[in-house]
Amino acid sequence: MCLRGSIKLFHIGNSNSKGDIMNRLANEKAAYLRHAADQKIDWFSWSDEAFDRAARDDKPVFLSSGAVWCHWCHVMAKECFENDEIIRLLNDKFINIKLDRDERPDIDRRYQQAVTAMGSGGGWPLSVFLTPERKPFFGGTYFPPDDSLGRPGFKKILMAVSEFYKSKKEDVADYSERLLNLLKKQSTVTGDIDVSQLHDAERTMISSFDPQNGGFGTAPKFPMPGAMEFLMKRSFYGGEEYTRHPVKRTLEAMAKGGIHDQIGGGFHRYSTDEAWVIPHFEKMGDDNAWLLRNYLDAYSLFGNTYFRQVAEDIIAFIGDVLSDPEGGFYTSQDADVTPDDEGGYFTWTDEDFRKVLNAEEYRILSLHLLHDRGAMHHDTSKKVLFVAMEPESVAEKTGLDLSVVNKLLSRGKAKLLQERSSRPQPFIDTSIYITLNGMLITAFLKAFRVLNDKRLRDFALKSIERIMELHYSNDKLYHSAGVAALLDDYIYLIEALIAAYEASGNPSYLDRAEKFMELCISRFWDNGGAGFFDTDKEVLGLRLKGIEDIPHPSADSLGIILLDKLAALTGKDLYRNNSVRALRAFSLRARELGIHAGYYYASLDAHFNALTLSLESSPESEFSRAVRASYHPHMNIRYGEDKGYVVPCTEGKCYDPIDNPDRLRAFLENRERR
């Protein structure tokens, strides 16, 4: 039965809400839920109480899942959840639940998969209808209040779903049950692993490269940090332009596009067009963590100082906007101040430029950043800034010396940033989650190693203790209040702890990483197959596992790398054996996913090509600093005694000690890949 075809859209009549409205969201911890506290909808948070009420009243459940950073969530909230007729329908005919996808990613992930299986695609806001048993039977994403642009109106949807639920309960029960059974079928067919798969993956990913605009595939375009990291690591060996060019072109195109905040640093979530000009404006901690890693690797690999500047811009944005002075990192900066003015905080008119800049600055910056290709669809006078003309071309066009142009650009950008800071600012979600903090801590520690800025290391180490203080209690790790930690929390915390050990030489970080990996294996490992489940027990009757980067690398793929790293650092066979089992378990699935399994292939590459450096030197020595700053695609650092040298080892073979940074650099550059 195709449920979508079974629901007919009925004419809407007037309806009056009955009883008192009780919106229960005012005291919730998630900002997204609190933002809905003033709506006249009888909202519940995710709770047994809501489903018990649905069963008692014999009503379907409407679940709205989203996030405080989400533009279309705000649009639907204004258009639908402040519409009197829709409010009456929701309160009369449904039990209504609001869910924060950052607070409960486990629940959101399952209903995303269900709605995708219905043929609606995924994304936020997620609008899904459930039985009182929590089983999904109809859903979609954003709905306008009335029919518009090929989308059915939410009023019609609500009437049709309510009528269908009342008149076709057996069909609803049958369909929802079969849908969940479909989601439970996770066939993990074990395959072989060999180095030829790395070469095949390289060719597959590069085949989707957009040579004109950079990036992979067509619009909308996401940065694809897992695939980028894999291709960069492959290009280290042999230096083939075939692999290097797509990476460099993509990183340059993104950095010069509107997806990169040319004034305040950091990156928006993704680009709505193929040329990276018009973004979705939310700025996420996880996206910026992974892009920081990409640009640091690109600087280390290619020696291009522009990539270093971009990395420093990301660090500045995170430091200014997403960092808690007490330690830890915030979740996101909202896309908008109001949903009526998409990207209004980040966009500029010609009049704005003239008001803020003097005549000379205006001439230079308008050529450099202000172009009609950046015009917003809802107001073409407002433009996204992107590099429309390179400084060298600006200098040639204006007849000014390049040094003068660069000075004017720097001064003008500072003025624009100061003016923008005086505008009403987008909301910042100050929630501190383990997963995102693990990502940013690891990225900051990488930045410390590459840039030699001890402030980055110190803040990263301080942040580890902050998240332990907030999320670890009585030997239990928590994702959010009352919610047990998920696989992503464990994996990204373990990576941060290993990174802290490699950056500091303090063995206590490695000890803690081992402790959490042991817990991770005991609670999440699939003993009937291989790989990690996303939760320690069933949620909605499901435990999921997978290697798809959506969009940042999957915890299962990263988990494989961490198992191999711990094997190298501790010598324990269990870790290595589990990594092999997981690689084989996901091998065939990775071939199906191609570029969307980018980080799985990074883990396979690390498995075959990792290099362990036994660093026999004081962690604070200049030699140790030089070793940490060295670049190798898959480098593990294991500390030993203070003897003033380092011993490189691959699996089953160690080389002569090296006591000179130049000799180490030469050794690394001459490594051959498999």
NORCOR-V583243 format. One record per helix or strand of 3 or more residues. SS is the DSSP state (h for helix, s for strand). FROM is the first residue (numbers start at 1). TO is the last residue. If there is no record, write none. Layout:
ss	from	to
SS	FROM	TO
SS	FROM	TO
This chain:
ss	from	to
h	3	6
h	31	34
h	48	57
s	60	66
h	71	79
h	84	93
s	94	100
h	105	117
s	126	130
s	136	140
h	154	167
h	169	184
h	196	207
h	225	236
h	241	256
h	285	302
h	305	321
h	350	356
h	359	369
h	372	374
h	391	398
h	402	421
h	434	451
h	454	471
s	476	480
h	487	504
h	507	524
h	555	570
h	573	585
h	587	609
s	611	616
h	622	629
s	635	639
s	645	650
h	661	669
